[in-house]
Amino acid sequence: MWSKIGLSTALLCAAALHAQDTAKWEIGPFTRPSQGNPVISPRPQSTFADPILKTPVHWETLHTFNPAAVVRNGKVYVLYRAEDDSGTMQIGDHTSRLGLAESPDGIHFTRIAEPVFYPAEDAQKSREWPGGVEDPRIVEATDGTYVLTYTQWNRTTYSVGIATSPDLTHWTKHGPAFENAANGRYANLKYKSAGIVTHLIKDRLIAAKIDGKYWMYWGEGAIHLATSSDLIHWNPVENADGNPIEALRPRPNHFDSTFPETGPPLVLTSAGIVVLYNGKNAVNNGDPNLGPNAYAAGEALFDGNNPAHLLQQTEQPVLKPVMPYEKTGQYAAGTTFAEGLVYFRAHWFLYYGCADSLVAVVTAPND
């Protein structure tokens, strides 16, 4: 059993070793704040008058995890996935809604009492009920509009939905990202996990254009690409055979040996496009330093002029399950699932889901 001092010393040593190995293009190394984690936990007392059920529900009683994040008016705002106590006690069998929390320091949050984004009696109900709205990523457009990518889950199929908001509380749903792509060829595709390329303007990450287009990295199993002219309607980038190109694939004996999955919105820097992504470890021929099926986060660098061209990739994860709250929860194999990245007070704040149960944060200076 680690003592508190022993565990803290080990974590500091690990951070120092990683700092020596961090390439100049990487964001990081990340460290856990000395206090405050997990930053968001379930609140059984929260209730919400569900517009479909027409009855109060305990909307964030079981799990709060997999967050998006953005800086607005000098504060950090986190949109987090919250699961109610409906359905059976299995992953994917509860209804998910998105809560909103704000923080003056990026660590201590005040939460709105009711969800701000949820399944309703609207045009997307058939895609979002009863499973819900899951795993958000968020970017700010040049005009100040917020663009949300999220998973629509009806417990049969899933897709990436797009929504927009002027203020993070009032949302317009636009339907699946690829609904009209390639004359409807992607209408029935199962796909999720989509992050839009951004660049840092002053203290905010703003959606960036490359070669006159917005770019999205999306998918699990392999990471693919899509482009858009308006951040709402997206077209997968295809190869000569008419299939979505694969920008990032699994690597045997690595933390992403089962598959890579897109993490938070990506950052266009002078070195290229920094892609923070989540990797699932394989049961066999995976990373021996991670448990089977554990999720850890890594980074990859793509050409800033050619988003399909992989330049470099981290050999080791930049964030992996270490703390008890990252290794114990709904997802028993352990998870540090990165989805929210902001630049705040000259530091990077990376928000992530812990074992499909809690939200935590790590930080890194912008060296």
SVG drawing of the C-alpha trace seen along z (x, -y; Angstrom):
<svg xmlns="http://www.w3.org/2000/svg" viewBox="-46 -38 61 50">
<polyline fill="none" stroke="black" stroke-width="0.4" points="0.0,0.0 1.4,-3.4 1.6,-6.1 0.4,-9.5 4.0,-10.8 5.2,-7.8 2.5,-8.1 3.1,-11.8 6.8,-11.3 6.3,-8.6 3.9,-10.9 6.4,-13.8 9.2,-11.5 7.1,-10.2 6.2,-13.7 9.9,-14.7 10.9,-11.8 8.2,-12.5 9.2,-16.2 12.7,-15.0 11.2,-13.0 8.5,-15.5 9.1,-16.5 8.9,-20.3 5.7,-19.9 3.8,-18.1 1.4,-19.8 2.6,-19.0 3.8,-17.3 0.6,-17.3 0.5,-17.1 -2.4,-16.6 -3.2,-19.6 -2.3,-18.9 -6.0,-19.4 -9.4,-19.5 -9.7,-16.3 -12.1,-14.9 -13.6,-18.3 -17.1,-17.0 -18.9,-14.1 -22.4,-12.8 -25.1,-14.7 -28.0,-12.4 -30.1,-15.3 -30.3,-16.9 -33.7,-16.6 -35.0,-17.7 -38.4,-17.7 -37.8,-15.5 -39.7,-16.8 -40.2,-13.3 -41.1,-11.3 -43.1,-14.3 -41.8,-13.5 -38.8,-14.5 -35.7,-12.4 -32.4,-12.3 -30.4,-13.3 -26.8,-13.2 -27.2,-10.7 -25.0,-7.8 -22.1,-9.1 -20.6,-12.5 -17.8,-12.1 -16.4,-12.7 -16.3,-16.5 -16.0,-19.3 -14.4,-22.6 -14.2,-26.2 -13.1,-29.6 -15.7,-32.3 -15.7,-35.7 -12.5,-34.9 -13.9,-31.6 -13.6,-27.9 -16.9,-26.3 -17.3,-22.5 -20.1,-20.6 -20.1,-17.1 -22.0,-13.9 -24.3,-12.9 -26.2,-9.6 -29.4,-9.1 -30.5,-6.0 -32.8,-4.7 -32.3,-1.4 -30.2,1.5 -26.9,1.2 -24.8,1.6 -22.7,-0.8 -24.9,-2.4 -28.2,-1.5 -28.8,-4.8 -30.0,-8.1 -27.3,-10.7 -27.7,-14.5 -25.2,-17.3 -24.7,-19.5 -22.8,-22.9 -20.3,-24.0 -18.2,-27.2 -15.0,-27.9 -12.9,-31.0 -9.7,-28.9 -10.3,-25.8 -10.5,-23.5 -13.3,-24.6 -16.7,-24.5 -20.2,-25.8 -22.8,-23.8 -26.2,-24.7 -29.0,-22.8 -30.5,-21.3 -29.0,-20.0 -28.5,-22.4 -28.6,-19.8 -30.7,-16.7 -33.1,-14.5 -36.4,-16.3 -39.5,-16.2 -37.6,-17.5 -36.4,-16.4 -33.5,-14.4 -35.6,-12.4 -35.5,-9.2 -31.7,-9.4 -31.2,-10.4 -33.9,-8.6 -33.7,-6.7 -29.9,-6.5 -29.3,-10.3 -26.6,-12.7 -23.0,-11.7 -19.3,-12.6 -19.3,-16.3 -16.4,-18.3 -16.8,-22.0 -15.1,-24.7 -15.7,-28.5 -16.3,-29.8 -14.8,-33.2 -18.1,-34.9 -18.4,-33.7 -20.8,-30.9 -20.1,-27.6 -20.2,-24.4 -20.8,-21.2 -20.0,-17.7 -21.6,-14.9 -22.8,-11.3 -26.5,-10.7 -27.4,-7.3 -30.8,-5.7 -29.5,-2.3 -29.6,-0.8 -27.3,-3.0 -25.1,-6.1 -23.8,-9.0 -22.0,-12.4 -24.5,-15.2 -23.9,-18.9 -25.4,-21.7 -24.7,-25.4 -25.2,-27.9 -24.6,-31.7 -24.2,-31.2 -23.7,-27.5 -27.2,-27.3 -29.5,-27.7 -28.8,-25.2 -29.9,-24.5 -29.6,-20.9 -28.6,-20.4 -28.6,-16.6 -25.9,-14.1 -22.6,-15.6 -22.6,-13.4 -26.4,-13.2 -26.1,-14.8 -22.6,-13.8 -21.9,-11.8 -25.6,-11.9 -26.6,-10.1 -24.1,-7.3 -23.1,-7.9 -26.6,-8.3 -26.6,-4.9 -23.0,-4.9 -22.2,-4.2 -19.6,-6.8 -18.6,-8.9 -15.8,-11.0 -15.3,-14.1 -12.9,-16.9 -12.5,-20.1 -9.2,-21.7 -8.6,-25.0 -5.8,-27.5 -5.0,-29.6 -6.0,-33.3 -5.0,-35.2 -6.5,-33.0 -9.1,-31.1 -9.1,-28.1 -11.0,-29.2 -12.0,-26.9 -9.2,-27.1 -9.4,-26.9 -6.7,-25.0 -6.7,-25.4 -10.0,-27.3 -11.8,-24.5 -12.6,-23.5 -11.2,-20.1 -12.5,-17.4 -10.7,-14.3 -13.3,-11.6 -13.9,-8.0 -12.7,-5.1 -11.0,-1.9 -9.2,-4.3 -9.2,-8.1 -10.5,-9.6 -10.9,-13.1 -13.7,-15.3 -14.0,-18.8 -16.7,-21.6 -17.3,-25.1 -19.7,-26.0 -18.8,-23.8 -22.2,-22.2 -22.3,-20.1 -19.3,-17.7 -17.9,-15.5 -15.6,-12.6 -12.3,-12.7 -12.1,-9.6 -9.3,-7.6 -9.2,-6.5 -11.6,-3.6 -14.2,-5.9 -13.7,-4.9 -12.8,-7.3 -9.1,-7.7 -7.4,-6.4 -5.1,-9.0 -4.3,-7.1 -4.4,-3.3 -3.8,-0.9 -0.2,0.0 0.7,3.4 2.4,3.4 1.3,-0.2 -1.4,-1.9 -3.5,-2.3 -3.1,1.4 -6.9,2.0 -7.6,-1.3 -7.1,-5.1 -10.1,-7.4 -10.3,-11.1 -9.9,-13.2 -10.6,-16.9 -10.5,-19.5 -7.1,-19.6 -4.6,-22.5 -2.9,-23.9 0.5,-25.2 3.7,-26.3 4.9,-22.7 1.7,-21.2 -1.7,-19.9 -1.4,-18.5 -3.9,-15.7 -4.6,-14.6 -6.3,-11.2 -7.5,-8.3 -6.0,-4.8 -7.6,-1.5 -5.1,1.1 -5.3,4.6 -5.9,7.7 -3.1,9.4 0.0,7.7 -0.8,4.4 1.2,2.1 2.4,4.3 2.4,1.2 -1.4,0.8 -4.1,3.2 -6.1,4.9 -8.8,2.7 -7.6,-0.4 -7.8,-3.8 -4.9,-6.2 -4.3,-9.5 -1.5,-10.1 -0.5,-12.8 0.2,-12.8 1.5,-15.5 0.1,-16.0 1.3,-18.3 -0.3,-21.7 -0.7,-22.0 -1.8,-18.3 -4.0,-17.1 -3.7,-13.5 0.1,-13.4 1.3,-11.9 4.6,-13.3 5.2,-12.0 3.4,-10.1 4.1,-9.6 5.4,-6.1 4.0,-6.3 0.8,-7.8 0.8,-11.3 -2.0,-10.6 -2.9,-7.1 -5.0,-5.7 -2.9,-6.0 -5.1,-7.4 -7.8,-5.4 -10.6,-7.5 -9.2,-6.8 -9.0,-3.1 -12.2,-2.4 -15.7,-3.1 -18.3,-2.1 -15.5,-1.2 -13.5,1.3 -10.4,1.5 -9.6,-2.2 -9.9,-5.3 -8.4,-8.7 -10.5,-9.7 -9.5,-13.2 -12.2,-15.3 -11.8,-19.0 -8.8,-21.2 -8.5,-24.9 -5.8,-27.5 -6.3,-29.4 -4.0,-31.6 -0.9,-30.7 -1.6,-27.0 -3.2,-24.2 -6.1,-22.5 -7.1,-19.1 -10.4,-17.7 -11.0,-14.0 -13.4,-11.3 -12.3,-8.9 -13.5,-5.3 -16.8,-6.5 -17.7,-7.9 -16.1,-11.3 -14.4,-14.3 -10.8,-15.3 -8.3,-17.8 -4.5,-17.9 -2.6,-21.0 0.6,-22.0 2.4,-25.3 2.6,-26.7 6.4,-26.5"/>
</svg>
